[in-house]
């Protein structure tokens, strides 16, 4: 207490204090680890940082923790399971004035054709063409098709969409306000013109949670990772014979397509929520024309835009996908086996 009184909270705040404050303010506990009541010990990231002052955490220390917790994993796995939760807590500590701002170095995926591959990429970690996305969406019921459509034309993280309310959508000015992103920062998301009819109907006729299940109920969130879509996605894969589309595919697709369309990297990062300087935080609620112009460069497919549920998603939310017949299921499973075998061989 004396040290804190003299030198301030930055001199004494520990990582677990920051983590607890982060969780109390709505942060996710995913990948932080769990506490064993019998042994009185933590697992995961917390096992390495409980009681450690924030001022003593260095890049070298975090690199060593990464090697200890996740040896021989891909850079994207290490980012997702170590660096994303850690930086979210550190950013919270900065806002509380408990920690000095730091620029942490995340692992990067190796570039070049001579990089050794350790197996096929995880589904959802790479982009697809928009025509492939549409063919897959045809295999979904309206509720899930709506979710995928918004993701493919916004680049939002699935968790951001699942927890959104219609009050956050300003259709007139083409802007969505997210008070808290995955890393705890507020951000704004431009609305693609293709989503205008859909979002207009949702805002007008569906107060509360923006996206709903086919029973017109909010999606249940499981471990901060979405929910209630797994069965529908599996069935859609069997119907369409497209096996490499998942909710997170949309985010990678938007990112890649913006690059293809020549959008400046800074604008792309702002759209995806990668860029959060003091200025962008200050204007989270203010629609930004350059970002709206950029998101509208994403390609559209007329058949997709012409669906009745694109105009009236609330009215058609209860429409299920056509049930799979036994022969279709068996044929789909055979196609999946061939696809999976080809990935392993590659």
N, C-alpha and C positions, 0 to 999 in steps of 0.2 A: 504493500500500500504506500509505503514511503517512497519507493522507487517510482511508482506511478505518479505520485503527487509531485515529485520533482521533475521527472523526465517525460511524463505523459504516458498514455496507453500504449503507444508504439513500442515503448521500452519493455513492456511486460506481457502484452497480448500473446496468447498461444494459438496454435493452429486449431486445437479442439474448441477453444472459445469461439473462434471465428466460424468454425463449422457449425456449432450449435446455434449461433446467431443467424447464420445463413439458412439453416433448416427452419428456425422459428419464423423467418420471413418468407417462407414458402418455397425454399430451395429443395432440390431433389437429393435424396440420400443414395441414389444409385451409384454403385462402384466405390462408395466410401469404405465399405467393410461392415462387419457386424460385431456386436459385443456378446461374448460368452459369459453368461451369468455364473457358471460353475468355476471357470478358471479366472474370471475377472480380467480377461484380456480381449483385445480387439484383433480383428483380421483385416486384411486389405490395407488400403492407404492409411487408415487411422492407426494401424498398429505401428507404423513408422513415425507418425507425427504427433501422437497424443503427448501433450506436455511440452512440445518443442516451441520455443518462442518464434513468432513470425520473422523477427529480425535475423534469426539464425538459419533460416531456410534459404539455400542457395541453389543455383542452377545445377552445380555439381552434385549436390545432395539429392535433388530430384531425379537426376539421371541415374544415380545409384539405386534409388528406390524403384525406378522403372525396371532396371535390370533384375532386381531381386523379385519383384512381383510378377513381371511379365517377360520372362526370357524367351527369346526366339519367336516373337510375335511380329506381325506386320506393323508398319508405322501407323496405319489408320486405326488398328486395334489399340495400340499404345495411346494414341491421341484420345480415342473415345473413352477408354477405361481408366486412364491415369490423368492426362493433362486437362481434359475438359472439366471434370469435377474439381480438380485442384485449382484451376484458374478461375472457375466460377466462385469458389470460396475466397480466393485471394482478391478478386475484384470486389467482392462484398466487404472484405476487410479494408480495402482502400477507401471505399465510400464511407465506412464507419470511422475513418481516420485512425485505423489501428495498424496499418502497414504502409510502407513506402511503395509508390508505383514502381513496378518492374516490368521489363519486357522479356517474358519467358520464351525460350527457344524450344519450339515443339519439333518432334521428329518429322522429317519429310520423306515422302516416297522417293526412292532412288530413280533418277532419270537415265535414259539411254537404253539401247537395245541389248547390251551385254549384261544387264542386271538379272541375276538368277531368280527364277520364280519358285515359290514354295506352294504351288497348288492354285486352283481356280479362285478367282475373285468371289467374294461373298455377294450374293444377290442383293441388290439395293445399293451397292457401293460403286456403280458405274451407270452411265447414261444409256438411253435407248432413243431411237428416232421417234418423232411424234406420231407417225403412222403406226408404229408398233404399239405405242401407248394407247392409241385409240382402238386398235384391234383387241387389246387386252381388256380395256374398259367395257367393250361390248359384251364381255362375259360376266359382268357384274350386275347386281341389282341396282336400282336407282340410288339408294342411300350411299352405297360404297362408291358408285360411279361418280357421285357428286364430290365425295372426299378426294378421290384421285384427280378429278378435273381441277379442283381448286389448287391442289398441290402442284400439278403440272403447269399451271399458269400463274403461280405466285412464287414458287421456290421456298415456301415456308417449311419449317420442320413439322413433321406430323403432330408432335405434342403441342405445338403452338396453335395448330388448327383445332385439335380436339378440345382444347380448353377455351377457345374464343367465344365471345358473346356477340350477338348482332349489334350491340351498342358500340362495338369497336370498329364498325364498318361505315365509312363515309362514301357511299356510292357516288353521290353527286360530284365530289371532288376527287374520286378515284384513289382513295387512300384508306389503309387499314392501320390502326394503331395497336401495337403490342406493348403493353406496359412492362412486360418482363420477358426476355428471351431466354434461351437455354443457358447463357452465361450470366444471366441476371440483369442484363442491360435492356432498357426500353428501346424500341425501334419502330420505324414506320415501314409499311409494305405497299408499293404501288399496285393498283388494280388493273389488270389486263382488260382491254375492252371486251374480250370474249366472255369474261365473268360478269359483266354488267347486268344482263337480264337475270341471271341466276341469283346474284347477290341482292338485286332489287327486290325480287320475290321473297327471299329469305328475311331480309330486314323488315319488310312490310308485314309478312304473315307469320313470322316465327320469332317472337321475342324470347330472349334467353340464349341458350347455347346454340351456336350457329349450325353445326353439323349434327345430324341425328341418325339413329339406326332406323331400320325399316319399320320398327314399332313406334317411331317418332319420339324416341327417348334419347337423352344424351349418351354418348359413348362412355363406357366405363374405362377409366384410366388404370392400366396395370403397370406398376413400377415406373411411372412416368414415361411409358413407351407406347402409348396408344392402347387400343383394345377392341375386342369383338369383331375383328376383320379377318382373323386367320383362316377360319373355315371358308369364308366367301372367297378369299384370295386363292386358296387351294383349288376350290371348285372352278374358279375362273381360269386357272392355269390348265386344268384338264379340259375345259371347254374349248379354249383358244389354242392350246398347244404352245403357248408362250409362257416360259418358265422363269424368265429373268426380269420380272417386274415386281417390285415391292413398293410400299409407300415411300421409302427414302430414295427410290429410283428417280422420283420426280425432281427432287432437289438437285441431284447430280445432272439431270437432263437440262434443267433450267440454267444451271451454271455453265455447262458446256455450250448450250445453244446461244447464250448471250455472248460468249467468246466468238463463236462462229459468226454472229451478226455484227461483230466489230464493236461491241459495247466496251467502253473504257473499264479497265480492271477496278478502278475505285468505285464506279457506279455499280458494277456487278457485286462488289463486296458489300456495298450499302444495301442493295436489294436483298441479298442473302443474310444480312445481319452479321457479316464478318468485320465491318468497319464501324467503330463506335467511339469517335473522338468527342471532345466536349461540345463541339458545335452541333454535330448530328444528334447528340442526346438532347440538346436544348430545343431542337426543332422537330422532335419526334412526332408531334401532332400536326405539323404543317406539311401539307402535300407539296411534293417537289416535282415540278414539271419534267426535269431531265430524267428522273427515275421512271416516271410514268411513260415518257417517250421510249425509254430503253426497254421496259417490260413489254411494250406493244410490238416489239420486233420479234417476239416468239411466234413461230409459225402456227397457223390455224388450219383446220380441216373442215370443209363445209358440212360434211355429213355429221360431224361431231357437234358443230354449232347449231345445226338444224334440229337436234333432238328436242322433243316436247319437254323433257325434264330439265333441259338447259334453260328453258324459259319459266317453267313452273315446278321447281324441285319440291316445294312443300306439298303440292297437290299429288305428286307421283311418288313420294318417298316410300310408300308401302309396296311398290311394285318390285317383286323379287325377280331374280334371274330365272330363266327356264330351267326346270329340274334336269339333272343329268340322268340319262338313261344308262342302264347297265352296260350296254355295248359302248356307249360314249366314254364312260368311266374307264373301262378296261383298255380302250384304245388310247385314251389320254395317259393312263399309267404306263403303257408300253412306250409311248412317245417320250414320257418323262425319263424312263430308264435309259433310252437311247441318248437323250440330251445329256443326262448326268454322266453317262459313260464317255461321251465325247469330251466333256469338260475335263474329266480325270485324265483322259488320254492326251489332251492338249497340254 
